[in-house]
Amino acid sequence: MTDHRYVPRDFLVQPELFGEPGVAVRWHPKPAAAPEIDQFLASAIQHSFAARIRATVKESDRYSSVRDFAKQEGFRYASLTEILRGSGVMRLDHITAARRTLGIDLNVWGPASPGE
């Protein structure tokens, strides 16, 4: 199992871009050993979901902001923003909630995973 005390955004060269939609991000080199490899790939998945959540909320007629999305769907805003900016680790229930509330596709890799 991986250590959940890692910070997903720390794998980015510019951590402040974590979860930002439509922005090309650069990743630090892929780690050579476990558990860092798993954390690296999990961070890439989380970044992808965070960007899709932000973009979907922004384009939505139902929600005026991430804060409004959190309020309407019963999520704690502070926790949600921590996950979206990569300061906290996204869990599977966060991903399924995004699917349920926003209709976000569960394809985690897209065309390719980073570092491959």
N, C-alpha and C positions, 0 to 999 in steps of 0.2 A: 504494500500500500504506500501511497505517497504521503508526504508531510503536508498537511493543509495549512501550515503556518507560512507558506511562501506568499509572495505578493506578485500576482500575475503581471502587472504592468512593469515590473522590474526586468522582464525579458525584452522590453522594447528599448531601442536606442533613445527615443524621445517618449518617456512614459506618459507625458501629458496628452499624447495622442491616442491613448488606449480607449477603445470603444467609440471613437469618432467615426461617423459614417462618411464615405467618399474620400477618405484621406489615405494616401499610401503610407504605410508604416514600415520602418526597418527594424528587423529583429536582431538581437545579439546572436552570435554564432550558436548553432544548436549544440547543447551539451553532449558530452561523450558517454555519460553513464547514467544509470537509473539512480535515484528517482528523479533527477533533474530533467531527463528526457521527457518523462511523463508530465512533469510540471510545465515544461516548455510547450508541449503539444496541447495540454489542457488550457494554457494561457491563450494560445492561438484560437482555440474553439471559443473560449469566453470572449475574446476580442470580437470575433465574428458575430456572436450572438448579441453582444452589447451594442455593436454598430447597427445591427438589424433592428434591435428594439428601439434605439434612439431614432433611426430613420422612419420606422413605422409609426411611432408616436408623433413625430413631427409632421408626417404626411396625413395623419388621421384627422377626420372631422369630429371624432368622438372625444379626443383629448386635446387640451390646449397646450400641455407641457408634460414633461416627465413627472413633475409634482402632481399635476392633475391626474395623470395615469395612476400614480401610486395611490392617491386618495380614493379615486373611483373603484379601484380594484382591491383595496384593503391591504396594500403593501406599505411597510414603513419606508418613508421617503429617504431617510438617512441610510438605511440598509441598501435600498435599491441603488442609490447613487454611488455608494461604496463599491458595489458589484459592477455597475456600468463603467466606472472609471478605473477598474482593475485594482483597487486597494484591498478588496475582499474577494474571496473565492466563490464563484457561482456554483450552485448545487443543481442536481437534476430536477428538483422541484421548481427551481427558478426557470429552467428551460421549458418544462411542461406548462408552467403558468404563462410564459410568453406565447407558447403555441395556442393555449386555450383562449387567452384574452386578445391576442393580436393576430393569430393565425400564422405565426412565423414558422417557416419550414424547418424541420428538424435535421436537414442535411448539414452535418457539422463541418465537413471539409471543404465544400465548394470544389473548385477545380483541382486544388493541390494543397497539401499542408506545407507550412513554412519549413525551410531548411531542406526540402527534398527536390 
